[in-house]
C-alpha cells in the first residue's frame, strides 16, 4: 500500500524485516525483490507519489513537485553545474530520459584491478542486466516517434565518419511526447514508479511518502531501524519509527553520504562523501534552415560514441522552450528574437566521463538536512569538455546550421567561420560559467579494502552490520554511460545478500562470514 502523509493521523511505530530509505532505482529494486520473496518491507520516500494524470507536460510544475530544490541544485566550483535529482516515488528514474546502457567491460575491469571487486564478475552482471532489460522492456527507440532532431544529428555524425546509433530505452509503446524528464504522461517509460514499486506494493510492501529520515538507529554496531518524520503542508508532521532487521540506505549519491556524515557513521576510511563523479554535460543549440518539430519526439534517442573510450558520449537532449531559455545568456528583445526561432532549433548534448576530476559532498554547516557539493573540472577533463562542444558544433555545421549556441564564454554564438577560433582557444574551466551534470556516483564506494571503501561488494557497510547501501553512491567510478541499468542490476544482486542475512537473523541458517 502507498501511504501519502495526509492519510496518517498520528505518530507511527512500525516493525519490518527490512526498511528501505528511498524509492529510486536502488530502493525500488530492493523493495520488489524482497517483497516478492515473502519479506516484510517498508519503504520511506521523501518525495510524493504522482500518477500519469498529474503529469501536465510542464517543466516548471515538474521541477517544483518532483525535483530536489526545484531542480536548481548547484555544485560549488568551476564550472558551476546544475545537478537535477528526482524527489518523488521512483526517484530520478521518474524524471530521467529512460536511456539504458550496460556498464562497459573496460569499467568493470577497472573495478577489478583498482578496487579489488573480483567477486562482481562479467558473467554475473550479464545475467542481472538481461533480467532487468526483460522486465523493463528495454529496446531501441522507434524511428517513427523519436523525432527529426535526433535522426538528423545521427545522420550528420555518420556522414563525418563517426560511429553512433539509436539508444535503448526502458519504454513500452512510447508515443514520443518529448517530456520524459517531467513525468511520462502515458506510462510508457518503465520507471520505478510504474514498474518496481507497484510490483513491490502488490507483493505486500508498505510505502510511506513525504517521509524524511533523520536517524539510522544503531545498537551494538548493528543497524536496527530508523527514525524520521512525515511532512504535511510544508511543515513537520507525525513522527515515524521503524524497527527492522536490515536497514537499506538508498537515498542517492548526495543524501546517502550526508546522512552518514551527520550521524558519524562509516567514517573510518575517510571516503564517505568523497570520490564524487557527475558526468559533466554540455548542450548545443543550432539554428537550422528547416523546422525540426521539437520538443515532440524522444528527448534522448540517438548517440555518437566515436570517442567513448576517451570518456566522451554525445546523447540527444531536446527540451521545451523553457529549458532552452534557462541556459541562454540573452535577455530582453535579443532573447525574444532568438527564441522566436525555436521551431528551427536543433538540440543535442554531450557528457564526459571524468578521468581526473572528482568532487565531495558534505552536510550544510547551517542545515544538516541539506548538503554542499564541491566540484571542479580539472586538467585533461577540461580539454575533453571543450572538444565535446567543438565536435557537436562541427556536426551541426555539416548539416547546414546557421548558428550554434555553446556554453563557452566569448564564443556563445558561433557561425561556421568561428569554429576554427574556438578550436584554437586554450581549454579553461573558467570559460564555462555554468552547465549541467547528471548521474552523481561514488560517494560511498564499494571496494575490497575497508581502508579505502565504505561498503563491501555485497552492499553492506564495513562498519555497521545489517546496514546496506544500494544506490549510485556505491558505484566506485564514473561509468561513461547512463547508470540506471547498473544501479538496478547491482541492487538486484544486493537483494540476494540481504535475503541471506535475514535468514541468518531468523536463525534458519548459520551466519555467513563477512564477504
Kinemage of the C-alpha trace (Angstrom):
@kinemage 1
@onewidth
@group {chain A} dominant
@subgroup {mainchain}
@vectorlist {calphas} color= white
{ca unk a 1} P 0.000 0.000 0.000
{ca unk a 2} L 1.157 3.560 -0.718
{ca unk a 3} L 0.530 5.988 2.158
{ca unk a 4} L 0.508 9.733 1.466
{ca unk a 5} L 1.114 11.975 4.540
{ca unk a 6} L -2.497 13.174 4.571
{ca unk a 7} L -3.705 9.662 5.359
{ca unk a 8} L -1.571 9.426 8.520
{ca unk a 9} L -3.243 10.908 11.593
{ca unk a 10} L -0.694 10.190 14.315
{ca unk a 11} L 2.821 9.079 15.116
{ca unk a 12} L 3.818 5.739 13.596
{ca unk a 13} L 5.642 2.893 15.345
{ca unk a 14} L 6.270 0.128 12.815
{ca unk a 15} L 8.186 -3.136 12.592
{ca unk a 16} L 9.525 -4.837 9.498
{ca unk a 17} L 12.173 -7.231 8.326
{ca unk a 18} L 13.621 -4.566 6.033
{ca unk a 19} L 13.266 -0.790 5.960
{ca unk a 20} L 14.395 0.990 2.796
{ca unk a 21} L 15.208 4.702 2.659
{ca unk a 22} L 14.438 5.926 -0.856
{ca unk a 23} L 12.406 4.557 -3.769
{ca unk a 24} L 14.694 5.243 -6.733
{ca unk a 25} L 16.487 2.659 -8.866
{ca unk a 26} L 18.196 1.103 -5.845
{ca unk a 27} L 15.474 1.213 -3.216
{ca unk a 28} L 12.659 0.213 -5.561
{ca unk a 29} L 14.595 -2.825 -6.774
{ca unk a 30} L 15.323 -3.983 -3.235
{ca unk a 31} L 11.663 -3.495 -2.295
{ca unk a 32} L 10.382 -5.554 -5.220
{ca unk a 33} L 12.898 -8.376 -4.944
{ca unk a 34} L 12.473 -8.888 -1.209
{ca unk a 35} L 8.707 -8.352 -1.113
{ca unk a 36} L 8.230 -10.931 -3.833
{ca unk a 37} L 10.455 -13.277 -1.831
{ca unk a 38} L 7.937 -13.015 1.002
{ca unk a 39} L 9.812 -10.493 3.138
{ca unk a 40} L 8.077 -7.732 5.060
{ca unk a 41} L 9.395 -4.468 3.590
{ca unk a 42} L 8.712 -0.826 4.418
{ca unk a 43} L 9.927 1.942 2.086
{ca unk a 44} L 10.259 5.551 3.239
{ca unk a 45} L 10.371 8.164 0.462
{ca unk a 46} L 10.964 11.909 0.955
{ca unk a 47} L 9.024 12.820 -2.192
{ca unk a 48} L 5.392 12.423 -3.071
{ca unk a 49} L 3.607 9.897 -5.263
{ca unk a 50} L 2.370 11.193 -8.613
{ca unk a 51} L 0.500 9.374 -11.368
{ca unk a 52} L 0.242 9.969 -15.102
{ca unk a 53} L -2.926 12.015 -14.562
{ca unk a 54} L -0.860 14.531 -12.595
{ca unk a 55} L 1.914 14.868 -15.209
{ca unk a 56} L 0.875 18.030 -17.060
{ca unk a 57} L 3.703 18.320 -19.645
{ca unk a 58} L 5.006 21.431 -17.833
{ca unk a 59} L 8.658 21.802 -16.926
{ca unk a 60} L 8.021 24.352 -14.177
{ca unk a 61} L 5.478 22.301 -12.228
{ca unk a 62} L 7.587 19.159 -12.611
{ca unk a 63} L 10.614 20.948 -11.180
{ca unk a 64} L 8.604 22.232 -8.226
{ca unk a 65} L 6.840 18.934 -7.494
{ca unk a 66} L 9.294 16.168 -8.368
{ca unk a 67} L 12.840 17.573 -8.134
{ca unk a 68} L 15.002 18.305 -5.118
{ca unk a 69} L 15.201 22.077 -4.540
{ca unk a 70} L 13.085 22.886 -7.572
{ca unk a 71} L 15.650 21.375 -9.925
{ca unk a 72} L 18.145 24.099 -9.047
{ca unk a 73} L 20.758 22.139 -7.103
{ca unk a 74} L 24.178 23.668 -7.833
{ca unk a 75} L 27.734 22.478 -7.367
{ca unk a 76} L 30.316 24.877 -5.942
{ca unk a 77} L 33.396 25.313 -8.116
{ca unk a 78} L 34.301 25.891 -11.766
{ca unk a 79} L 32.152 25.462 -13.704
{ca unk a 80} L 29.035 25.619 -11.541
{ca unk a 81} L 26.903 22.659 -12.560
{ca unk a 82} L 23.143 22.311 -12.133
{ca unk a 83} L 22.678 18.747 -10.882
{ca unk a 84} L 18.959 17.807 -11.140
{ca unk a 85} L 17.774 14.975 -8.880
{ca unk a 86} L 14.343 13.404 -8.506
{ca unk a 87} L 12.357 13.786 -5.304
{ca unk a 88} L 9.346 11.589 -5.930
{ca unk a 89} L 8.301 7.952 -5.862
{ca unk a 90} L 10.653 6.293 -8.332
{ca unk a 91} L 13.389 8.840 -7.626
{ca unk a 92} L 15.311 10.118 -10.612
{ca unk a 93} L 14.030 7.238 -12.776
{ca unk a 94} L 10.675 9.034 -12.872
{ca unk a 95} L 12.193 12.198 -14.341
{ca unk a 96} L 15.063 10.900 -16.484
{ca unk a 97} L 15.118 10.260 -20.241
{ca unk a 98} L 14.850 6.488 -19.928
{ca unk a 99} L 18.228 5.776 -21.536
{ca unk a 100} L 19.537 2.266 -20.815
{ca unk a 101} L 23.191 1.253 -21.150
{ca unk a 102} L 25.067 -1.671 -19.704
{ca unk a 103} L 28.332 -0.837 -17.971
{ca unk a 104} L 31.245 -1.004 -20.460
{ca unk a 105} L 33.519 -4.002 -19.924
{ca unk a 106} L 36.546 -1.739 -19.512
{ca unk a 107} L 34.879 -0.106 -16.489
{ca unk a 108} L 34.282 -3.455 -14.779
{ca unk a 109} L 37.937 -4.360 -15.322
{ca unk a 110} L 38.908 -1.135 -13.548
{ca unk a 111} L 36.704 -2.195 -10.648
{ca unk a 112} L 38.576 -5.486 -10.528
{ca unk a 113} L 42.072 -4.061 -10.812
{ca unk a 114} L 41.726 -0.778 -8.891
{ca unk a 115} L 39.153 -1.704 -6.258
{ca unk a 116} L 39.541 -5.465 -5.832
{ca unk a 117} L 35.912 -6.170 -6.780
{ca unk a 118} L 36.666 -9.557 -8.352
{ca unk a 119} L 33.508 -11.010 -6.803
{ca unk a 120} L 31.440 -8.977 -9.273
{ca unk a 121} L 32.005 -10.949 -12.455
{ca unk a 122} L 31.081 -10.067 -16.027
{ca unk a 123} L 29.090 -13.290 -16.309
{ca unk a 124} L 27.035 -12.492 -13.216
{ca unk a 125} L 26.353 -8.907 -14.326
{ca unk a 126} L 25.253 -10.167 -17.748
{ca unk a 127} L 22.541 -12.223 -16.054
{ca unk a 128} L 21.313 -9.298 -13.958
{ca unk a 129} L 21.350 -6.904 -16.897
{ca unk a 130} L 19.393 -9.369 -19.025
{ca unk a 131} L 16.781 -9.808 -16.278
{ca unk a 132} L 16.357 -6.042 -15.859
{ca unk a 133} L 16.144 -5.456 -19.614
{ca unk a 134} L 13.416 -8.061 -19.989
{ca unk a 135} L 11.467 -6.731 -17.019
{ca unk a 136} L 11.636 -3.094 -18.169
{ca unk a 137} L 11.000 -3.783 -21.880
{ca unk a 138} L 14.357 -2.254 -22.839
{ca unk a 139} L 14.578 -1.774 -26.590
{ca unk a 140} L 15.824 0.714 -29.139
{ca unk a 141} L 13.624 3.708 -29.798
{ca unk a 142} L 11.198 3.592 -32.706
{ca unk a 143} L 12.370 5.929 -35.518
{ca unk a 144} L 8.711 6.693 -36.222
{ca unk a 145} L 8.351 8.537 -32.908
{ca unk a 146} L 11.885 9.603 -31.979
{ca unk a 147} L 11.754 12.889 -33.877
{ca unk a 148} L 13.677 14.511 -36.701
{ca unk a 149} L 16.189 16.247 -34.401
{ca unk a 150} L 17.804 13.013 -33.223
{ca unk a 151} L 17.872 11.301 -36.586
{ca unk a 152} L 19.310 14.358 -38.338
{ca unk a 153} L 22.180 14.684 -35.843
{ca unk a 154} L 22.999 10.986 -36.115
{ca unk a 155} L 22.975 11.225 -39.914
{ca unk a 156} L 25.345 14.208 -39.760
{ca unk a 157} L 27.730 12.338 -37.466
{ca unk a 158} L 27.785 9.303 -39.730
{ca unk a 159} L 28.495 11.448 -42.782
{ca unk a 160} L 31.590 12.674 -40.933
{ca unk a 161} L 32.624 9.050 -40.354
{ca unk a 162} L 31.658 8.998 -36.653
{ca unk a 163} L 30.111 5.934 -35.036
{ca unk a 164} L 26.753 6.160 -33.315
{ca unk a 165} L 23.314 4.638 -33.155
{ca unk a 166} L 19.829 4.571 -31.681
{ca unk a 167} L 19.599 4.487 -27.896
{ca unk a 168} L 17.960 1.652 -25.996
{ca unk a 169} L 15.297 2.794 -23.525
{ca unk a 170} L 13.032 1.316 -20.868
{ca unk a 171} L 9.929 2.379 -22.787
{ca unk a 172} L 6.998 0.251 -23.887
{ca unk a 173} L 4.965 1.647 -26.806
{ca unk a 174} L 6.469 5.141 -26.479
{ca unk a 175} L 4.331 7.819 -28.132
{ca unk a 176} L 7.079 10.456 -28.307
{ca unk a 177} L 5.527 13.187 -26.182
{ca unk a 178} L 9.005 14.641 -25.565
{ca unk a 179} L 8.512 15.238 -21.834
{ca unk a 180} L 10.292 12.247 -20.254
{ca unk a 181} L 12.003 14.483 -17.697
{ca unk a 182} L 8.709 15.835 -16.387
{ca unk a 183} L 6.966 12.500 -15.827
{ca unk a 184} L 5.775 10.222 -18.630
{ca unk a 185} L 2.119 11.105 -19.353
{ca unk a 186} L 1.409 7.719 -20.987
{ca unk a 187} L 3.303 5.474 -18.514
{ca unk a 188} L 5.265 4.127 -21.485
{ca unk a 189} L 8.568 4.750 -19.704
{ca unk a 190} L 9.016 1.890 -17.267
{ca unk a 191} L 10.469 3.995 -14.471
{ca unk a 192} L 10.402 2.602 -10.946
{ca unk a 193} L 7.138 4.375 -10.122
{ca unk a 194} L 5.252 2.255 -12.695
{ca unk a 195} L 7.278 -0.965 -12.532
{ca unk a 196} L 9.247 -1.943 -9.428
{ca unk a 197} L 7.163 -0.009 -6.894
{ca unk a 198} L 3.697 -1.254 -7.977
{ca unk a 199} L 5.004 -4.827 -8.075
{ca unk a 200} L 6.513 -4.413 -4.601
{ca unk a 201} L 3.262 -2.973 -3.238
{ca unk a 202} L 1.237 -5.781 -4.803
{ca unk a 203} L 3.537 -8.246 -3.013
{ca unk a 204} L 2.842 -6.578 0.344
{ca unk a 205} L 5.368 -3.727 0.588
{ca unk a 206} L 4.275 -0.645 2.548
{ca unk a 207} L 5.435 2.708 1.110
{ca unk a 208} L 5.239 5.953 3.079
{ca unk a 209} L 5.736 9.136 1.043
{ca unk a 210} L 6.688 12.601 2.253
{ca unk a 211} L 8.864 10.960 4.903
{ca unk a 212} L 12.260 12.391 5.799
{ca unk a 213} L 14.566 10.041 7.721
{ca unk a 214} L 16.651 11.781 10.372
{ca unk a 215} L 18.414 8.868 12.046
{ca unk a 216} L 19.594 5.357 11.389
{ca unk a 217} L 19.278 3.578 14.719
{ca unk a 218} L 22.430 1.632 15.591
{ca unk a 219} L 22.798 -0.641 18.618
{ca unk a 220} L 25.969 -2.576 19.453
{ca unk a 221} L 27.357 -1.999 15.983
{ca unk a 222} L 24.190 -3.164 14.216
{ca unk a 223} L 21.534 -1.176 12.366
{ca unk a 224} L 18.162 -1.867 13.985
{ca unk a 225} L 15.832 0.669 12.401
{ca unk a 226} L 15.266 4.321 11.519
{ca unk a 227} L 13.585 7.429 12.858
{ca unk a 228} L 12.044 10.163 10.764
{ca unk a 229} L 9.105 12.451 10.261
{ca unk a 230} L 6.319 12.969 7.743
{ca unk a 231} L 5.836 16.350 6.115
{ca unk a 232} L 2.358 17.839 5.861
{ca unk a 233} L 1.716 21.071 4.033
{ca unk a 234} L 5.374 22.014 4.149
{ca unk a 235} L 5.538 21.544 7.913
{ca unk a 236} L 6.803 18.730 10.135
{ca unk a 237} L 4.066 16.202 10.824
{ca unk a 238} L 3.817 12.891 12.686
{ca unk a 239} L 6.994 11.065 13.661
{ca unk a 240} L 7.879 7.700 12.141
{ca unk a 241} L 9.927 4.953 13.788
{ca unk a 242} L 10.608 1.639 12.099
{ca unk a 243} L 12.292 -1.288 13.812
{ca unk a 244} L 13.865 -3.654 11.290
{ca unk a 245} L 16.377 -6.469 10.976
{ca unk a 246} L 18.074 -4.797 7.999
{ca unk a 247} L 18.291 -1.124 7.037
{ca unk a 248} L 18.831 -0.245 3.372
{ca unk a 249} L 20.078 3.249 2.638
{ca unk a 250} L 19.109 4.137 -0.931
{ca unk a 251} L 18.788 7.910 -0.754
{ca unk a 252} L 21.144 8.578 -3.668
{ca unk a 253} L 24.735 9.713 -4.052
{ca unk a 254} L 24.101 13.073 -2.399
{ca unk a 255} L 21.771 12.362 0.529
{ca unk a 256} L 23.202 8.958 1.462
{ca unk a 257} L 26.674 10.301 2.391
{ca unk a 258} L 25.139 13.349 4.057
{ca unk a 259} L 23.079 11.138 6.356
{ca unk a 260} L 26.106 9.042 7.301
{ca unk a 261} L 28.213 12.135 7.949
{ca unk a 262} L 25.601 13.791 10.150
{ca unk a 263} L 25.487 10.688 12.356
{ca unk a 264} L 29.214 9.991 12.176
{ca unk a 265} L 28.668 6.522 10.707
{ca unk a 266} L 31.077 4.566 8.482
{ca unk a 267} L 33.716 7.288 8.674
{ca unk a 268} L 36.931 5.350 9.424
{ca unk a 269} L 38.026 5.092 5.767
{ca unk a 270} L 37.562 8.825 5.235
{ca unk a 271} L 35.765 8.068 1.953
{ca unk a 272} L 32.170 8.943 2.833
{ca unk a 273} L 31.161 11.895 0.654
{ca unk a 274} L 34.343 11.772 -1.433
{ca unk a 275} L 35.083 10.437 -4.960
{ca unk a 276} L 32.009 12.133 -6.441
{ca unk a 277} L 31.666 11.909 -10.218
{ca unk a 278} L 28.822 13.683 -12.037
{ca unk a 279} L 29.185 13.251 -15.841
{ca unk a 280} L 29.661 16.965 -16.690
{ca unk a 281} L 27.427 17.836 -19.640
{ca unk a 282} L 27.360 20.481 -22.341
{ca unk a 283} L 24.443 21.323 -24.584
{ca unk a 284} L 24.373 22.932 -28.006
{ca unk a 285} L 21.510 24.656 -29.806
{ca unk a 286} L 21.759 25.008 -33.582
{ca unk a 287} L 19.582 27.260 -35.726
{ca unk a 288} L 18.751 25.107 -38.751
{ca unk a 289} L 17.322 26.142 -42.143
{ca unk a 290} L 14.243 23.936 -41.675
{ca unk a 291} L 11.830 23.195 -38.842
{ca unk a 292} L 12.650 20.102 -36.753
{ca unk a 293} L 9.447 19.651 -34.761
{ca unk a 294} L 10.859 19.845 -31.222
{ca unk a 295} L 10.078 19.110 -28.486
{ca unk a 296} L 7.847 16.292 -29.783
{ca unk a 297} L 9.759 13.035 -30.082
{ca unk a 298} L 12.084 11.131 -27.778
{ca unk a 299} L 14.323 13.638 -25.950
{ca unk a 300} L 17.273 11.222 -25.844
{ca unk a 301} L 17.010 8.986 -28.877
{ca unk a 302} L 20.400 8.751 -30.627
{ca unk a 303} L 24.040 8.814 -29.618
{ca unk a 304} L 27.554 9.300 -31.019
{ca unk a 305} L 30.169 7.118 -29.324
{ca unk a 306} L 33.203 7.594 -31.569
{ca unk a 307} L 35.209 8.898 -28.608
{ca unk a 308} L 33.621 6.836 -25.834
{ca unk a 309} L 36.988 5.287 -24.969
{ca unk a 310} L 38.169 8.809 -24.137
{ca unk a 311} L 35.118 9.394 -21.954
{ca unk a 312} L 33.072 11.420 -24.444
{ca unk a 313} L 29.482 10.448 -25.267
{ca unk a 314} L 27.085 12.591 -27.275
{ca unk a 315} L 23.431 11.920 -26.479
{ca unk a 316} L 20.403 13.773 -27.769
{ca unk a 317} L 18.754 16.036 -25.226
{ca unk a 318} L 15.830 18.017 -26.619
{ca unk a 319} L 13.875 20.228 -24.267
{ca unk a 320} L 10.842 22.554 -24.406
{ca unk a 321} L 11.397 26.320 -24.835
{ca unk a 322} L 11.635 26.963 -21.077
{ca unk a 323} L 14.578 24.570 -20.844
{ca unk a 324} L 16.392 26.487 -23.587
{ca unk a 325} L 15.710 29.895 -22.041
{ca unk a 326} L 17.230 28.803 -18.729
{ca unk a 327} L 20.592 28.185 -20.402
{ca unk a 328} L 20.843 31.292 -22.569
{ca unk a 329} L 22.874 34.413 -21.743
{ca unk a 330} L 20.499 36.651 -23.724
{ca unk a 331} L 17.822 38.931 -22.293
{ca unk a 332} L 15.080 41.311 -23.368
{ca unk a 333} L 14.455 41.783 -27.080
{ca unk a 334} L 17.524 39.732 -28.016
{ca unk a 335} L 16.172 36.764 -26.074
{ca unk a 336} L 12.721 37.126 -27.638
{ca unk a 337} L 14.188 37.338 -31.137
{ca unk a 338} L 16.325 34.262 -30.627
{ca unk a 339} L 13.553 32.169 -29.068
{ca unk a 340} L 11.210 33.046 -31.944
{ca unk a 341} L 13.353 30.644 -33.980
{ca unk a 342} L 12.609 27.691 -31.659
{ca unk a 343} L 10.871 25.620 -34.386
{ca unk a 344} L 14.217 25.650 -36.234
{ca unk a 345} L 16.311 24.658 -33.213
{ca unk a 346} L 18.482 21.564 -33.357
{ca unk a 347} L 19.328 20.426 -29.822
{ca unk a 348} L 21.958 17.921 -28.742
{ca unk a 349} L 24.134 17.319 -25.707
{ca unk a 350} L 27.266 15.535 -24.632
{ca unk a 351} L 28.550 14.118 -21.368
{ca unk a 352} L 32.028 13.494 -20.071
{ca unk a 353} L 33.256 10.555 -18.039
{ca unk a 354} L 35.795 12.173 -15.741
{ca unk a 355} L 39.376 10.983 -15.659
{ca unk a 356} L 40.932 13.346 -13.098
{ca unk a 357} L 38.047 15.428 -11.723
{ca unk a 358} L 36.158 14.393 -8.591
{ca unk a 359} L 34.091 16.210 -6.021
{ca unk a 360} L 32.894 15.984 -2.458
{ca unk a 361} L 29.569 16.099 -0.613
{ca unk a 362} L 29.304 17.437 2.946
{ca unk a 363} L 26.370 18.479 5.150
{ca unk a 364} L 25.466 22.147 5.017
{ca unk a 365} L 27.028 23.891 8.005
{ca unk a 366} L 23.750 25.650 8.887
{ca unk a 367} L 21.219 22.968 7.988
{ca unk a 368} L 22.280 19.336 8.263
{ca unk a 369} L 19.236 18.230 6.228
{ca unk a 370} L 20.878 19.825 3.193
{ca unk a 371} L 24.263 19.307 1.590
{ca unk a 372} L 27.026 21.225 -0.145
{ca unk a 373} L 28.614 19.827 -3.296
{ca unk a 374} L 32.154 20.835 -4.189
{ca unk a 375} L 33.374 20.032 -7.677
{ca unk a 376} L 35.960 21.425 -10.098
{ca unk a 377} L 36.642 20.393 -13.678
{ca unk a 378} L 40.380 19.828 -13.947
{ca unk a 379} L 43.242 19.071 -16.315
{ca unk a 380} L 42.600 16.739 -19.211
{ca unk a 381} L 38.891 16.666 -18.415
{ca unk a 382} L 38.678 20.379 -19.240
{ca unk a 383} L 40.266 19.807 -22.645
{ca unk a 384} L 37.863 16.959 -23.387
{ca unk a 385} L 34.901 19.067 -22.283
{ca unk a 386} L 35.925 21.717 -24.820
{ca unk a 387} L 36.463 19.109 -27.543
{ca unk a 388} L 32.972 17.738 -26.887
{ca unk a 389} L 31.477 21.158 -27.637
{ca unk a 390} L 33.607 21.553 -30.796
{ca unk a 391} L 32.508 18.133 -32.012
{ca unk a 392} L 28.814 18.923 -31.652
{ca unk a 393} L 29.257 22.278 -33.393
{ca unk a 394} L 31.106 20.602 -36.263
{ca unk a 395} L 28.290 18.113 -36.753
{ca unk a 396} L 25.647 20.836 -36.727
{ca unk a 397} L 27.552 22.981 -39.210
{ca unk a 398} L 27.971 19.982 -41.520
{ca unk a 399} L 24.177 19.825 -41.598
{ca unk a 400} L 23.815 23.446 -42.628
{ca unk a 401} L 23.355 25.200 -39.279
{ca unk a 402} L 23.435 28.983 -39.489
{ca unk a 403} L 24.394 29.446 -35.857
{ca unk a 404} L 25.335 27.193 -32.932
{ca unk a 405} L 24.907 28.291 -29.324
{ca unk a 406} L 27.530 26.904 -26.926
{ca unk a 407} L 28.155 27.327 -23.171
{ca unk a 408} L 31.585 28.899 -23.869
{ca unk a 409} L 32.235 32.442 -22.643
{ca unk a 410} L 33.274 34.612 -25.578
{ca unk a 411} L 32.083 32.039 -28.105
{ca unk a 412} L 28.450 31.667 -27.129
{ca unk a 413} L 27.087 32.310 -30.616
{ca unk a 414} L 29.156 30.560 -33.279
{ca unk a 415} L 28.915 30.809 -37.030
{ca unk a 416} L 30.722 28.385 -39.330
{ca unk a 417} L 33.688 30.715 -39.728
{ca unk a 418} L 34.108 30.901 -35.933
{ca unk a 419} L 34.719 27.197 -35.358
{ca unk a 420} L 38.437 27.429 -36.081
{ca unk a 421} L 38.831 30.164 -33.478
{ca unk a 422} L 37.053 28.036 -30.875
{ca unk a 423} L 39.369 25.118 -31.626
{ca unk a 424} L 42.466 27.300 -31.180
{ca unk a 425} L 41.399 28.526 -27.738
{ca unk a 426} L 43.094 27.117 -24.689
{ca unk a 427} L 40.738 24.991 -22.595
{ca unk a 428} L 39.922 26.605 -19.243
{ca unk a 429} L 37.242 25.628 -16.760
{ca unk a 430} L 36.503 29.323 -16.183
{ca unk a 431} L 35.275 29.559 -19.802
{ca unk a 432} L 32.103 27.726 -18.750
{ca unk a 433} L 30.354 29.791 -16.077
{ca unk a 434} L 27.504 27.294 -15.760
{ca unk a 435} L 26.423 23.999 -17.254
{ca unk a 436} L 24.525 20.884 -16.229
{ca unk a 437} L 25.545 17.478 -14.929
{ca unk a 438} L 23.795 14.216 -14.166
{ca unk a 439} L 24.376 10.773 -12.674
{ca unk a 440} L 26.224 11.507 -9.390
{ca unk a 441} L 28.130 8.405 -8.287
{ca unk a 442} L 30.853 7.165 -5.955
{ca unk a 443} L 30.335 8.904 -2.615
{ca unk a 444} L 30.096 5.633 -0.635
{ca unk a 445} L 32.078 3.456 -2.971
{ca unk a 446} L 32.406 -0.315 -2.957
{ca unk a 447} L 35.746 -1.988 -2.529
{ca unk a 448} L 37.642 -4.934 -1.096
{ca unk a 449} L 39.596 -2.851 1.447
{ca unk a 450} L 37.827 -1.129 4.375
{ca unk a 451} L 40.635 1.424 4.455
{ca unk a 452} L 39.624 2.815 1.051
{ca unk a 453} L 35.937 1.984 0.654
{ca unk a 454} L 32.643 2.299 2.517
{ca unk a 455} L 30.834 -0.909 1.553
{ca unk a 456} L 31.699 -4.476 0.609
{ca unk a 457} L 30.834 -5.920 -2.776
{ca unk a 458} L 27.582 -7.103 -1.170
{ca unk a 459} L 26.475 -3.539 -0.434
{ca unk a 460} L 26.831 -3.965 3.342
{ca unk a 461} L 28.859 -1.297 5.094
{ca unk a 462} L 32.175 -2.363 6.593
{ca unk a 463} L 31.464 -0.756 9.972
{ca unk a 464} L 27.748 -1.201 10.693
{ca unk a 465} L 26.324 -4.696 10.473
{ca unk a 466} L 22.948 -5.056 8.745
{ca unk a 467} L 23.267 -1.605 7.139
{ca unk a 468} L 23.289 -1.932 3.357
{ca unk a 469} L 23.706 0.844 0.784
{ca unk a 470} L 22.054 0.276 -2.588
{ca unk a 471} L 22.184 3.329 -4.824
{ca unk a 472} L 24.577 5.177 -7.114
{ca unk a 473} L 26.819 6.151 -4.225
{ca unk a 474} L 28.393 2.660 -4.122
{ca unk a 475} L 29.416 2.740 -7.807
{ca unk a 476} L 33.171 3.255 -7.446
{ca unk a 477} L 33.992 5.021 -10.720
{ca unk a 478} L 32.426 7.140 -13.422
{ca unk a 479} L 30.700 4.810 -15.894
{ca unk a 480} L 30.777 6.903 -19.063
{ca unk a 481} L 27.158 5.869 -19.750
{ca unk a 482} L 23.819 6.479 -18.064
{ca unk a 483} L 23.934 4.489 -14.795
{ca unk a 484} L 20.363 3.441 -14.046
{ca unk a 485} L 20.776 -0.062 -15.525
{ca unk a 486} L 23.890 -0.680 -13.431
{ca unk a 487} L 22.146 0.523 -10.265
{ca unk a 488} L 19.147 -1.725 -10.996
{ca unk a 489} L 21.476 -4.690 -11.605
{ca unk a 490} L 23.688 -4.132 -8.550
{ca unk a 491} L 20.636 -3.690 -6.323
{ca unk a 492} L 19.104 -6.895 -7.647
{ca unk a 493} L 22.381 -8.594 -6.745
{ca unk a 494} L 22.414 -6.950 -3.315
{ca unk a 495} L 18.881 -8.185 -2.589
{ca unk a 496} L 20.194 -11.753 -2.564
{ca unk a 497} L 22.740 -10.934 0.132
{ca unk a 498} L 20.083 -9.166 2.208
{ca unk a 499} L 17.808 -12.187 1.948
{ca unk a 500} L 20.658 -14.389 3.160
{ca unk a 501} L 21.221 -12.047 6.098
{ca unk a 502} L 17.555 -12.192 7.051
{ca unk a 503} L 17.735 -15.985 7.054
{ca unk a 504} L 20.694 -15.804 9.430
{ca unk a 505} L 18.904 -13.295 11.680
{ca unk a 506} L 15.923 -15.639 11.863
{ca unk a 507} L 18.277 -18.469 12.815
{ca unk a 508} L 17.362 -20.609 9.828
{ca unk a 509} L 20.954 -20.626 8.557
{ca unk a 510} L 24.267 -20.082 10.324
{ca unk a 511} L 25.652 -16.539 9.957
{ca unk a 512} L 27.888 -16.269 6.921
{ca unk a 513} L 31.402 -14.896 7.235
{ca unk a 514} L 31.519 -11.234 6.134
{ca unk a 515} L 32.038 -11.091 2.364
